[in-house]
Structures are given as structure tokens and as C-alpha cells.
Amino acid sequence: MNAGIVTTHIPPAKGYGGVSVTASVLTKAWAERGHRMAVVSSDESIDGRLRPEQVQLGEQVEVDLYRCYGFRRWGFGLGAIPALFKLCLRAPVVYIHGIATWPSTLAAIFCVLLRRPFMVAVHGGLMPEHVDLIRRQKPHKWLYYKWLTFPTLRRAIAVHCTSDTEAEGVRNVLGEDARILLVPNGIDSREIEVAPHPTREGLKLCFLGHIQQEKGINAFIRAWLRVRQPTDRLVIAGRSVDGDYFEEFQALVQEAQGAITYRGYLQRDEVLELLASSHFLVLPSGLEEAGGMRENFGNVVAEALAAGRPVLVARGLAWDHIESAGAGFIFDRNEASVCEVLRRAQALNLPEWQQMSSNGRQYVEQQLDPVKLGDRVWQALTKSGLGRAPQQLAEGSSHE
């Protein structure tokens, strides 16, 4: 075995978003290079427990799924203890996806006790706003971070970040001398076909993500309702959580009088069909005044670009450069800026849109190749990262 991989959830698990998808993409990229690995994850999925044979990561990858129960989001299960200890004992080096979950914390502790070199991908867990929220409102979780998460992170080869903002959050809590590996998430564009320009009248936008304040969708809808044309449409897909925010979302959908469609959770093929039928993907993360929370990367943006779909993205994420790349528009985190960008999107003609579509696909192929990016992470994980100075681990910005 060349390396051990730890993740809380793993595809085809449904309902657990970007961390599990990224774990799969990176592991497959490493397997394509011929690296032999073992993966430990929970068997959790919202539509039934996973079996190891369902997890297709490559012939070189062993898969060990322990039974998850109780705290399903955090991957709790006592079976993780022997599975992770065995993995950390066998593997010469360990890569951990996520922080502050049951398996990620256990794996980091075992690596420290066994003196096993390891790297951690924080996957947004230390974004500045997220840390501030925990510090202010969740004292017990903050103690968890201080007593377990931060001490183990300081013992890692490096903390893998996917954006400058995520790296900023890590430095805020670990100090300026934190060892950071800055490499964006990859996406295999070979699995995604570029669809032709949608033929429907009007501008069709789509949003893919949870209906929650962190994603900023309600604030975006309010801006969109101000400037939408009669034939414009907005399609929203993703899991919902009962509560005041979702009730507000439902009221906005009613206010749109049929112009907004909510489709709930979609399968992978349905997501690609939705992208193909849309002109733009929207990522308004951090737009809400009260929340202001942002995500570290936004895999859905990379998927949209791979499908030839330009994007409308809030400033301050990993995509501030995408407008200069000619593959979308960036709006500030206020309603006036959203309205301005929406008008720019409405004014595009067909050749202009087609050029943006082509630019997005080209960007993914050139900058987000998962095998090439995986090579950079693998090098730091297994060779170059050992004993190197912190500043040498930084692999450049997330948008070369």
C-alpha cells in the first residue's frame, strides 16, 4: 500500500456533497497513476447503506466501510476505531478528508500516536466566517477544535487548501507559519459532455446546492425577481432543511408565479441534464446579510464549466478570476451588484455566450485536470512534503 485515505462519506453515497465527491475524484486520479491505496469511510447514504463493491475507485484501491449510526452527518460508528487504527498502522502515509468528524478526528489522533505522516484537507472547515461562528455561538465545538482539531493539524505534513480564502482561514487559527499546500480540486472533464446552446426563449439559470443561508439562494432570488424578464426561468435543485429559511424560500417561489422550479435532490444524470438545459449556473454563497458564510471552493462551478456552462458567482470564493478568464460574471455580495450582473447576462448574444461556454470548458481542461493536480498533492504527501519548510509547500494560487 502506498497510502491510506480517510473520508467521512464516499460516493455513491447520496446527500453529503462536495467532500465525498472530492475524495472520490482525487483517489481515482491517484489510482490512474498506479498508486495502491486503502480507503476507510462510513457506509452512510441517505437512501441506504453502502456496500464496498458499490464504491468504484479503481482496482488498486481497497475499500473498508464501517457501520454508521446515530450522528450520520459526522459518520459516527464504533467500527471506525479498529478500521482506522489498522489503516494508520499499515499505511506509510495517510491523507484525511475533512476535520472535526468522527473518522477524521480519530485518524489524525492515531497518526500522531503512531508517528505516521499525514496530510489533512480541511474542505472549508476553517473558513474565517465558519470559525467566527463556532467561536461565538458553539463553545463546546470550539473546545473540540482547540483540544483535538488544531493540535493534530499542527502535526500534519501540510494542510491542503483549495483557495486563498481557505488558506487565510487556516493561517488565522494555526498561525502564519502553518504548512499549507494550495492546490484546487480537480474534475474529470472526460466524464462530462458539452451540450449545445439551449434553444428555449429567455434566460434560464440553475442553482445546485442545499437550501440554506450559507448558500445565499434566497437573497439571490430577491434580486432576480427585480430584474427578470417574462420568459426568464430559475431552476433550483438540492436538499432542503426544514426551518424559517426554507419557509422563506417557499414563499419566494410562490411569489415568482411559476418562474421558479424547485426540483429537490437530483441524481447525477439529472444534474447534468439540468446544466445542459440552462444558460448559466449560479453560486451566490455568502450573499445573505445575516449569514455571510462562504464555501471554500464550489465543485459545482467546476462541473458547470466542464459542461460548457458559464457561471454567475459571488465575489470572495475561489472563482474571483473567472470573469477575466471569460467564463462567467462575478457579483459583489449585495443586491445591486447581483442585479447588474443579471442584466449583463440577459444582454449577451449567442456568439458571446458560445465563447464563454468554450472558455469555461477550456479552463477546466487546462487548469483543473484531476490527474495533474493529484500529482502535485501526491508529491507533497509522499515525498516533497516531508521535512520541507512551510513556504515551500505552497503550490501557487488556486487559479494559475
Secondary structure, DSSP 8 states (H G I E B T S, - for coil): --EEEE-S--TT--S-HHHHHHHHHHHHHHHHTT--EEEEEE---TTS---GGG--S-TTEEEEEE---SSGGGT--TTHHHHHHHHHHH-SSEEEE-SSSHHHHHHHHHHHHTT--EEEE-TTTT-HHHHHHHHHH-HHHHHHIIIIIHHHHHTSS-EEESSHHHHHHHHHHH-TT--EEE------GGG--------SSS-EEEEES-BSGGGTHHHHHHHHHHH--TT-EEEEES-B--SHHHHHHHHHHHHTTTSEEE--S--HHHHHHHHHT-SEEEE-TT--TTT----S--HHHHHHHHTT--EEEETTSTTTTTTTTTSEEEE-SSHHHHHHHHHHHHT--HHHHHHHHHHHHHHHHHH--HHHHHHHHHHHHHTTTTT--HHHH----S--
